[in-house]
């Protein structure tokens, strides 16, 4: 029996899947099987791979179904547009030698072959101005226990996955947050290892980036209301406070242009602008790309606005999330 079952939900076999499988088959540890779950049957086949057609189903449902076919002791979840670093499973195996570790996650970094807009999206998500999620998008400094981790790069012991009941298919995105909450509440530990890398392709346009961020904000806001143990944190509410600050500044500029409060708002706005400027310099230098440094300014600003508005919507106005059948 293989040690790892690598599970990849997908709508259909695409170019990304070919890339992902190629990298998996090149891993330095060979003790694995691959399970790919498209909607429909396909004539394509890959070494060490089971292709399991599911019909129209969401990512959470596909991952749960894969568990029934998986022969490995450890389930390794990847997104269809992500591929692992060469030592991925070797590092995972080393961490799982600690029997107290039930789940394991690592950063999903932007591939070097992505275009400028994808790299800007990745640099935006990895910016210090989006504090609280930086370790998800670039390697942190050390290993640490976490309460929440995305399924793009997440591994869990199969027996524990089955005991918890798998992913809740009512939520997407967010099924991984709910699963990690269930995992933690049952006394299990999730370890973050900065060396456990996968490469995750970003959205190729600003519109696509903001659509993804909107989904994150909506679900995090809803989860802050429904599952406060892991989602009701001030760090997640900062973008919403930023939205209220902008509204206040606009109103103050119209009705109280000479007030102390308006001057204070201008001062804070200046600090934010300077922070954006330094974030742009840092990103441009880190990525060695001057254009990226310019593009990241509107990316970060609009990310804050979009996430903040959708977080408020999820927290206050959303009574029930609709089940998602597509990524």
C-alpha positions as CSV (number, residue, x, y, z in Angstrom):
1,X,0.0,0.0,0.0
2,X,1.3,3.5,-0.8
3,X,2.1,5.8,2.1
4,X,0.5,8.9,0.5
5,X,-2.7,9.4,-1.6
6,X,-2.4,12.7,-3.5
7,X,-5.9,13.9,-4.2
8,X,-6.7,16.5,-6.9
9,X,-10.3,17.6,-7.6
10,X,-10.8,19.1,-11.1
11,X,-13.7,20.0,-13.4
12,X,-11.9,18.4,-16.4
13,X,-8.4,17.3,-17.4
14,X,-6.6,20.4,-18.4
15,X,-3.0,21.7,-19.0
16,X,-2.5,22.4,-15.3
17,X,-3.2,18.8,-14.4
18,X,-0.6,17.6,-16.9
19,X,1.9,20.0,-15.3
20,X,0.9,18.9,-11.8
21,X,1.2,15.2,-12.5
22,X,4.5,15.7,-14.2
23,X,5.9,17.3,-11.1
24,X,4.4,14.7,-8.8
25,X,5.9,11.8,-10.8
26,X,9.3,13.5,-10.4
27,X,9.1,13.7,-6.6
28,X,12.1,12.3,-4.7
29,X,9.8,10.0,-2.6
30,X,7.9,7.5,-4.7
31,X,5.6,5.9,-2.1
32,X,2.4,7.5,-3.4
33,X,-0.7,7.2,-5.6
34,X,-2.5,9.9,-7.4
35,X,-6.3,10.3,-7.5
36,X,-7.8,12.8,-10.0
37,X,-11.5,13.5,-9.8
38,X,-13.0,15.2,-13.0
39,X,-16.7,15.6,-13.6
40,X,-16.8,13.3,-16.6
41,X,-15.0,10.1,-17.8
42,X,-11.9,10.7,-19.9
43,X,-9.6,8.6,-22.1
44,X,-6.5,10.2,-20.6
45,X,-4.4,8.3,-18.2
46,X,-1.2,8.8,-16.2
47,X,1.2,6.6,-14.3
48,X,0.4,5.8,-10.7
49,X,-3.0,7.5,-11.1
50,X,-6.6,6.6,-10.7
51,X,-9.1,8.9,-12.5
52,X,-12.5,8.9,-10.8
53,X,-15.3,10.6,-12.6
54,X,-17.7,12.2,-10.1
55,X,-20.4,13.9,-12.1
56,X,-21.2,17.5,-11.2
57,X,-19.7,18.0,-7.8
58,X,-17.8,20.6,-5.8
59,X,-14.2,20.3,-4.6
60,X,-15.2,19.2,-1.0
61,X,-17.4,16.5,-2.3
62,X,-14.7,15.3,-4.7
63,X,-12.1,15.1,-1.9
64,X,-14.5,13.2,0.4
65,X,-15.2,10.7,-2.4
66,X,-11.5,10.3,-3.1
67,X,-11.0,9.2,0.5
68,X,-13.1,6.1,-0.2
69,X,-10.8,5.0,-2.9
70,X,-7.5,6.1,-1.3
71,X,-5.1,3.4,-0.1
72,X,-2.6,5.6,1.5
73,X,-2.2,6.3,5.2
74,X,-1.9,10.0,4.6
75,X,-4.2,12.1,2.3
76,X,-2.3,14.9,0.5
77,X,-4.6,17.5,-1.0
78,X,-3.6,19.7,-3.9
79,X,-5.6,22.1,-6.1
80,X,-5.7,21.4,-9.8
81,X,-3.6,24.5,-10.6
82,X,-0.8,23.7,-8.1
83,X,2.2,21.5,-8.2
84,X,4.6,20.3,-5.4
85,X,8.2,21.1,-4.8
86,X,10.7,18.2,-5.4
87,X,11.0,17.3,-1.6
88,X,7.3,17.8,-0.8
89,X,6.5,14.3,0.4
90,X,9.9,13.7,2.0
91,X,9.4,16.7,4.2
92,X,5.9,15.7,5.0
93,X,6.9,12.2,6.0
94,X,9.5,13.6,8.4
95,X,6.9,15.8,10.1
96,X,4.4,12.9,10.4
97,X,6.9,10.9,12.3
98,X,5.6,12.9,15.2
99,X,2.4,11.0,16.0
100,X,0.9,14.0,17.7
101,X,0.6,15.8,14.3
102,X,-2.7,15.0,12.6
103,X,-2.5,17.6,9.8
104,X,0.3,19.4,8.0
105,X,0.3,22.5,5.8
106,X,2.8,24.7,4.0
107,X,3.0,27.8,1.8
108,X,1.7,28.0,-1.7
109,X,4.1,30.2,-3.6
110,X,3.7,31.8,-7.0
111,X,5.5,29.8,-9.8
112,X,8.3,31.6,-11.6
113,X,6.6,30.9,-15.0
114,X,3.5,32.9,-14.1
115,X,2.9,36.2,-16.0
116,X,3.3,39.7,-14.5
117,X,-0.4,39.9,-13.4
118,X,-0.3,36.5,-11.7
119,X,3.0,37.5,-10.0
120,X,1.5,40.7,-8.9
121,X,-1.5,38.9,-7.4
122,X,0.9,36.5,-5.6
123,X,3.0,39.4,-4.3
124,X,-0.1,41.2,-3.1
125,X,-1.3,38.2,-1.1
126,X,2.2,37.8,0.3
127,X,2.5,41.4,1.3
128,X,3.0,42.4,4.9
129,X,0.0,44.8,4.4
130,X,-2.2,41.7,4.3
131,X,-0.9,40.6,7.7
132,X,-2.4,37.3,9.0
133,X,-2.1,35.3,5.7
134,X,1.5,36.0,4.7
135,X,2.7,32.6,5.7
136,X,0.3,31.0,3.3
137,X,1.9,32.7,0.3
138,X,5.6,32.8,1.2
139,X,7.7,30.7,3.6
140,X,7.6,31.8,7.2
141,X,10.6,31.7,9.5
142,X,9.8,28.6,11.5
143,X,7.5,25.7,12.1
144,X,4.5,26.4,14.2
145,X,1.1,25.0,15.2
146,X,-1.9,26.6,13.4
147,X,-5.7,26.3,13.7
148,X,-6.6,26.9,10.0
149,X,-4.9,26.0,6.7
150,X,-6.1,26.0,3.0
151,X,-6.4,22.7,1.2
152,X,-4.2,23.8,-1.7
153,X,-1.3,22.4,0.3
154,X,-2.7,20.3,3.2
155,X,-2.0,16.7,4.3
156,X,-3.9,14.8,7.0
157,X,-3.9,11.3,8.4
158,X,-6.6,9.2,6.7
159,X,-8.0,7.7,9.8
160,X,-8.4,11.1,11.4
161,X,-10.0,12.5,8.2
162,X,-12.5,9.7,8.3
163,X,-13.2,10.1,12.0
164,X,-13.9,13.8,11.5
165,X,-16.2,13.1,8.6
166,X,-14.2,14.9,5.9
167,X,-15.0,18.3,4.4
168,X,-18.4,20.0,4.8
169,X,-19.5,20.4,1.2
170,X,-21.9,23.3,2.1
171,X,-18.9,25.7,2.1
172,X,-16.7,26.8,-0.7
173,X,-14.3,28.5,-0.2
174,X,-14.1,27.8,3.5
175,X,-14.6,24.0,3.6
176,X,-11.0,23.7,4.7
177,X,-11.5,26.3,7.5
178,X,-14.4,24.3,8.8
179,X,-12.5,21.0,8.5
180,X,-9.5,22.5,10.4
181,X,-11.9,23.7,13.1
182,X,-13.4,20.3,13.5
183,X,-9.9,18.8,13.5
184,X,-8.7,21.1,16.3
185,X,-11.9,20.7,18.4
186,X,-11.2,17.0,18.5
187,X,-7.8,17.6,20.1
188,X,-5.7,17.2,16.9
189,X,-2.7,19.3,16.0
190,X,-2.0,21.0,12.7
191,X,1.6,21.9,11.9
192,X,2.8,24.6,9.5
193,X,6.2,23.8,7.9
194,X,7.6,26.7,5.8
195,X,9.7,24.2,3.9
196,X,6.7,22.2,2.7
197,X,6.3,24.0,-0.6
198,X,3.8,23.9,-3.5
199,X,3.6,26.3,-6.4
200,X,0.2,27.7,-7.0
201,X,-0.8,29.6,-10.2
202,X,-2.5,32.9,-9.4
203,X,-5.4,34.5,-11.2
204,X,-4.3,36.0,-14.5
205,X,-6.2,39.3,-14.3
206,X,-7.0,41.9,-11.6
207,X,-10.7,41.0,-12.1
208,X,-10.0,37.4,-11.4
209,X,-7.9,38.2,-8.4
210,X,-10.6,40.4,-6.8
211,X,-13.3,37.8,-7.5
212,X,-11.2,35.3,-5.5
213,X,-10.6,37.8,-2.7
214,X,-14.3,38.6,-2.6
215,X,-15.1,34.9,-2.0
216,X,-12.5,34.8,0.8
217,X,-14.0,37.9,2.4
218,X,-17.6,36.8,2.2
219,X,-16.9,33.4,3.8
220,X,-14.5,34.7,6.4
221,X,-17.1,37.2,7.5
222,X,-19.8,34.5,7.7
223,X,-17.5,32.3,9.5
224,X,-16.6,35.0,12.0
225,X,-20.3,34.9,12.9
226,X,-20.9,31.2,12.8
227,X,-17.5,29.8,13.8
228,X,-15.9,32.5,16.0
229,X,-13.2,30.2,17.4
230,X,-11.0,30.5,14.4
231,X,-12.5,33.3,12.3
232,X,-13.5,36.0,14.8
233,X,-10.1,37.7,14.9
234,X,-9.4,41.5,14.6
235,X,-6.8,40.8,11.9
236,X,-9.6,39.7,9.5
237,X,-11.7,42.7,10.3
238,X,-9.0,45.3,9.5
239,X,-10.0,45.7,5.8
240,X,-13.6,46.4,6.9
241,X,-12.4,49.0,9.3
242,X,-10.5,50.5,6.3
243,X,-13.7,50.7,4.3
244,X,-15.4,52.5,7.2
245,X,-12.4,54.8,7.4
246,X,-12.7,55.7,3.7
247,X,-16.4,56.4,4.0
248,X,-15.7,58.6,7.1
249,X,-13.0,60.5,5.3
250,X,-15.2,61.3,2.3
251,X,-18.0,62.5,4.5
252,X,-15.6,64.6,6.6
253,X,-14.1,66.2,3.5
254,X,-17.6,67.3,2.4
255,X,-19.1,68.5,5.7
256,X,-16.1,69.0,8.1
257,X,-13.2,70.0,5.8
258,X,-11.5,72.1,8.5
259,X,-12.1,69.8,11.5
260,X,-9.4,68.1,13.6
261,X,-11.0,64.8,12.7
262,X,-10.6,65.4,9.0
263,X,-7.0,66.4,9.5
264,X,-6.4,63.3,11.5
265,X,-8.0,61.2,8.7
266,X,-5.7,62.9,6.2
267,X,-2.7,62.0,8.4
268,X,-3.7,58.4,8.6
269,X,-4.3,58.3,4.9
270,X,-0.8,59.6,4.4
271,X,0.6,56.8,6.6
272,X,-1.4,54.3,4.5
273,X,-0.1,55.8,1.3
274,X,3.5,55.7,2.5
275,X,3.0,52.0,3.6
276,X,1.8,51.2,0.1
277,X,4.8,53.0,-1.4
278,X,7.2,50.9,0.7
279,X,5.3,47.7,0.1
280,X,5.7,48.4,-3.7
281,X,9.4,49.0,-3.3
282,X,9.8,45.8,-1.3
283,X,7.8,43.7,-3.7
284,X,9.6,45.2,-6.7
285,X,13.0,44.5,-5.2
286,X,12.1,41.0,-4.0
287,X,10.6,40.0,-7.4
288,X,13.3,42.0,-9.3
289,X,10.5,43.6,-11.3
290,X,9.9,47.3,-11.4
291,X,6.5,47.0,-13.2
292,X,5.3,44.6,-10.5
293,X,6.2,47.2,-7.9
294,X,3.9,49.7,-9.6
295,X,1.1,47.3,-10.2
296,X,0.9,46.0,-6.7
297,X,-0.3,49.5,-5.4
298,X,-3.8,49.2,-6.9
299,X,-3.8,45.5,-6.3
300,X,-3.3,45.9,-2.5
301,X,-5.7,48.9,-2.3
302,X,-8.5,47.2,-4.2
303,X,-7.9,43.9,-2.3
304,X,-8.4,45.8,1.0
305,X,-11.6,47.4,-0.3
306,X,-13.0,44.2,-1.8
307,X,-12.3,41.9,1.1
308,X,-13.5,44.6,3.6
309,X,-16.9,45.0,1.9
310,X,-17.5,41.3,1.4
311,X,-16.5,40.6,5.0
312,X,-19.1,43.0,6.2
313,X,-21.6,41.3,3.9
314,X,-20.8,37.9,5.2
315,X,-20.8,39.0,8.8
316,X,-24.0,41.0,8.9
317,X,-26.2,40.3,5.8
318,X,-25.5,36.6,4.8
319,X,-27.8,34.2,6.6
320,X,-26.9,31.1,4.6
321,X,-24.1,30.3,2.2
322,X,-24.9,28.7,-1.1
323,X,-23.2,25.5,-1.9
324,X,-20.6,25.9,-4.7
325,X,-20.2,23.3,-7.4
326,X,-17.4,25.0,-9.2
327,X,-14.0,26.4,-8.4
